[in-house]
Amino acid sequence: MKTRFNTYDIICITVELQKLIGMRVNNIYDIDNKTYLIRLQRSEEKQILLLESGNRCHITNFEWPKNIAPCGFSMKMRKHLKNKRLESLSQLGTDRIIDLQFGSGEAAYHVILELYDRGNIILTDYEYIILYVLRPHTEGDKIKFAVKEKYPQGRAREGGIVSKEKLLDLLTKAKPVDQLKKVLVSNLEYGPAVLEHVLLKHNFPNATKIGKSFNPTESIDEVMDAIRDAENIFQTARGGQTKGYIVQKKEACPVSETNPTGEFYSNQEFHPMLFEQYSSMPHKEFPSFNEAVDEFFSSLESQKIELRAFQQERDAMKKLENVRKDHDQRLSALEKTQTVDKQKAELITRNQELVERAILAIQTLLANQMSWEDISDMVQEAASKQDPVAKHIKRLKLEINHISLQLFDPYADHSSSNGSDENDDKLPPMVVDIDLALSAFANARKYYDQRRSAAKKQKKTIESQIKALKSAEKKTKQTLKEVQTITNINKARKTYWFEKFFWFISSENYLIIGGRDQQQNELIVKRYMRPTDAYVHADIHGASSIIIKNPTGNPIPPKTLNEAGTMAICYSVAWEAKVVTSAFWVWGNQVSKTAPTGEYLTTGSFMIRGKKNYLPPSHLVLGLSFLFKLEDGSVDRHRGERRVLTANEEDVMRIADSAMSKDEVEVEILDESDDEEAKTSINVDTGETVETLVPEESNKEDSNIEVTFPETQINVQHSNDDKTLVAQSAYDFEKEPEGENVIYLGDDKPIFINQGLKTRSRGDSESQNKPSKNERVDSKKENNKTFKRGQKGKLKKIKEKYKDQDEEERKLRMEILQAPGNGKESKKNKKNKESNTDKNKKPVPKGPKQIAPKQPLEEVDDDDTTVQADIDMIDALTGYPVTEDELLFAVPVIAPYNTLSNYKFKVKLTPGTAKRGKAAKTAVAIFLKDRTITSREKDLLKAVKDEQLARNLPGKVKLSAPKLQTIRK
């Protein structure tokens, strides 16, 4: 299969791409590390130019999946090429190199695309000094392709027709067995396709070999004419636009509803003209070469899916055919057995006297107590003397009391001598086993009985064959249907931009995303977080940076904030260590990548200014479920199913969740060891179980200062397979800058942040350096690697407190969610709250007042439109499909378990010992056994790939599901 441009292709495409000259660069994207998209614009006209290192260059009309994070090369080209005009696009000589010039004069930049060997893309300035190179390397000893080196333009080969003398010299120096086309391709610039075309036109077959069927001296004129034709083809291509052709191959495939002809045409090659060697092959014609190339490459992936499906269908049909062959072979063997048994019985009957005499002779010898060896010797000696009985004994099987006799049809010679044409009763000679314990007639009856038994077995086999074939055909049809269904699902499956992150949709329809590592943490903050979004994080090592997308700018409901906090905790070391802790949240305009003077930020770390709003402790409970993509006509049916609930609705949901949790049963996952279950607690050196610290609210009030507590970093140290939880002060008070606080985001280095609160005065420096009573206790416990007692009881009290809360308590909890974390409200906020309450009696939004920055954190580019469109598309995803819905595909989702309360399929995930892949497969198996599942839902779940199921699980898990016993039944 052809996958890269040759010289003729480059000539044709450069001519066709001249229409892009004068257009300006709007933006640049990358599909992968060697494929880039340049968006060009001129007034209302827009075009996208695709460059793939080593392979192709063309305009594309298809939507290619762009990388979420632009690579360094894309950013470099954006910096230098954005808003520049495309001034020229040309081929360097006849080489497979394209030079694109953007801008003019000293402001010009060149993008050089190399389409030979391993390929390359190089960005240079107006003097061809390399600014960035995709593949740095060295050619020979002098030519270097590296930054600050000059690109060697002069190395490109120049074209022109070869002289007759030089051509003759090339052909005479070639080896006698070399093919003519091979010699010309390696020495001329026309490429294999063009040369094969012109050689065929001049009656030189593809297999023409020098020295055998070809004499260079005699045929040099014909070859020269062919070379001139090749040059004319090149000149014609330089003169104007050419058509495009895709050469196809006819593939045989099983007949189905979608393919009644049983034929499939796969794309093999693309060319600017229909060459002679492809004229008899199936092909598709296009108005331009660019359209043919774009169609060829854009259909590669779907073609792979189709071919994979056809292979699966062929395998299914082959299995069915093997079943048929196996049954046919069994029937044939039974029929042959019946025929042979009948013939043996007939031969015994027709040779009754001979059989009886042989039985009597051997029995007599045995009665005389002769040894088996002596009997064998005596039989062989008698056979050598042409004894009429002994010469028919071919073998003695005295160990089973049998002998083998060579029997002939005694009537065969008689019927032949009489010239009878009735040969139906003629029996072939055959070696027959005779049982010495039976008479001749009894031996014949035994073979007749065997024949009848084989006939009955054949009848049963035929009956079972009909059932087996029907079953096999049914299974084959089902397999073909599933293959076709999964193929269609995979074609319709759209990978959303947020699937590369940790993600879920909150119970109130907010999209929540989180970084998988420090690079993704930085990416989602820099690229996807807006001032109106919420940033959620936890002061624990490895915690993910969570973004709550809030395009409306309205206050985010507390339930969504809690769910995002649970996500931040679960995707950290807290999951493995089984630590229950709390998260905090801030507005997007409080997060910055700008460090204070003299400080620096590591990858994945950010500066947070203003107060942090702490959330209640989150339990380590997630759930695995599926969201189903709805067809447009089914979206309205589910609109509003994820929304902010009223107080009564929340009570109903809480009661339902409580009732369901009582029915939950732990799922046994096979092939998993529970040996690690004994390590569930977090042990310190003293061997005590460590419970989560819940900071006590300060009962002391001071009118002049506000008390702030140091951030605590929780490190989980691993040694000898035991986990040790160590609480460390996040920073030293003496080294703390005024008005700053510290946060750890994915690494061990402290980052100072502005807390936005009143700081202690210098007169209180002693009290700053002197820890409080609680701090001294914690410090002491820190040194002993343990914590003070009584915390477990406080946790139980908190759980009991929030178990049955009323409306007043719920309001109080909402206020706590928005509080700065020290349990005390500033006078300014209190004054504003009272003022707003008196005025118009309108409710006050909880939390800090949102202040939009004068400038956004990051420059907004064209990707924002795509991101916003995808956010709007979450309404087309439902967790509870109904019978009337038309479902397109299923997307696995990992979310806090209470978020999935309205989902049709769900299992609870808690820290455990089961591996992620096995747990995910077990969960899907549970869903497939659900009595309420429809056939379409089954197909969609089966189409989900295993790697998509397990990639968002936080680690080793334990599964539990409601009403599991019912599902098992």
Order of alpha helices (4+ residues) and beta strands (2+ residues): alpha-beta-beta-beta-beta-alpha-beta-beta-beta-beta-beta-beta-beta-alpha-alpha-alpha-alpha-beta-beta-beta-alpha-alpha-alpha-alpha-beta-beta-alpha-beta-alpha-beta-beta-alpha-beta-beta-alpha-alpha-beta-beta-beta-beta-beta-alpha-alpha-beta-beta-beta-beta-beta-alpha-alpha-alpha-alpha-alpha-alpha-beta-beta-beta-alpha-alpha-alpha-beta-alpha
